[in-house]
Amino acid sequence: MSLTSIAPEGKELETLKELRDDLAARMDLCSSDQNYSTMARVFADTLARISALEGVASATGGGTALDELAKRRAAAGRPNAANAIGSARSTR
């Protein structure tokens, strides 16, 4: 795939992985030390972001952090914000 085909899908992790692969290929062909250095910084930031997103996905069983929050609220017997009609204070 290419960045132009995957980015519009809005899938951040997949887009970052494609960016990582694209940067690696460009770095292999780069002949300018200054350009290589700039790409290396972006590459390192991209790897860190990928690791962070993969950590969130694995910690939540493949869902997002919001999915995990919804699971915790449901387990505690609390409604999620989308389904709540009013806060506890407004009913007193």
C-alpha positions as CSV (number, residue, x, y, z in Angstrom):
1,M,0.0,0.0,0.0
2,S,1.0,3.6,-0.2
3,L,0.5,6.5,2.3
4,T,-1.9,8.2,-0.1
5,S,-4.1,5.2,-0.2
6,I,-4.0,4.3,3.5
7,A,-4.1,7.7,5.2
8,P,-7.6,8.6,4.1
9,E,-8.9,5.5,5.8
10,G,-8.2,7.1,9.2
11,K,-6.4,4.1,10.6
12,E,-3.6,5.7,12.6
13,L,-1.6,2.6,13.4
14,E,-1.6,1.3,9.8
15,T,-0.7,4.8,8.5
16,L,2.2,5.1,10.9
17,K,3.5,1.6,9.8
18,E,3.3,2.6,6.2
19,L,5.2,5.9,7.0
20,R,7.8,3.8,8.9
21,D,8.3,1.6,5.9
22,D,8.4,4.6,3.5
23,L,11.0,6.4,5.7
24,A,13.2,3.3,5.9
25,A,13.2,2.9,2.2
26,R,14.0,6.6,1.7
27,M,16.7,6.5,4.3
28,D,18.4,3.6,2.5
29,L,18.6,5.7,-0.7
30,C,19.5,9.0,1.0
31,S,22.9,10.5,0.1
32,S,22.6,13.7,2.2
33,D,23.7,13.5,5.8
34,Q,21.4,16.4,6.7
35,N,18.4,14.8,5.1
36,Y,19.2,11.4,6.6
37,S,19.5,13.0,10.1
38,T,16.1,14.7,9.6
39,M,14.4,11.5,8.4
40,A,16.1,9.6,11.3
41,R,14.4,11.9,13.9
42,V,11.0,11.4,12.2
43,F,11.6,7.7,11.9
44,A,12.4,7.4,15.7
45,D,9.3,9.5,16.6
46,T,7.2,7.2,14.3
47,L,8.5,4.1,15.9
48,A,7.8,5.5,19.4
49,R,4.2,6.3,18.3
50,I,3.7,2.9,16.8
51,S,4.9,1.3,20.0
52,A,2.6,3.4,22.1
53,L,-0.4,2.6,20.0
54,E,0.4,-1.1,19.9
55,G,0.8,-1.0,23.7
56,V,-2.7,0.5,24.1
57,A,-4.2,-2.1,21.7
58,S,-2.6,-5.0,23.5
59,A,-3.5,-3.7,26.9
60,T,-7.1,-3.3,26.0
61,G,-7.4,-6.6,24.1
62,G,-7.3,-5.0,20.7
63,G,-9.7,-2.1,21.5
64,T,-9.0,1.5,22.1
65,A,-8.5,3.3,25.4
66,L,-12.1,4.5,25.2
67,D,-13.3,0.9,24.8
68,E,-11.3,0.0,27.9
69,L,-12.9,2.9,29.8
70,A,-16.4,1.8,28.8
71,K,-15.6,-1.8,29.9
72,R,-14.4,-0.6,33.3
73,R,-17.5,1.7,33.8
74,A,-19.8,-1.1,32.9
75,A,-18.1,-3.5,35.2
76,A,-18.5,-1.0,38.0
77,G,-22.2,-0.5,37.3
78,R,-21.7,3.0,36.0
79,P,-23.4,4.2,32.8
80,N,-21.2,5.5,30.1
81,A,-21.4,9.2,29.2
82,A,-23.2,8.5,25.9
83,N,-26.1,6.7,27.7
84,A,-26.3,8.9,30.8
85,I,-29.3,11.3,30.9
86,G,-28.0,13.4,33.8
87,S,-25.4,13.4,36.5
88,A,-26.1,12.1,39.9
89,R,-26.0,15.7,41.2
90,S,-28.9,16.7,38.9
91,T,-31.2,14.0,40.3
92,R,-30.8,15.1,43.9
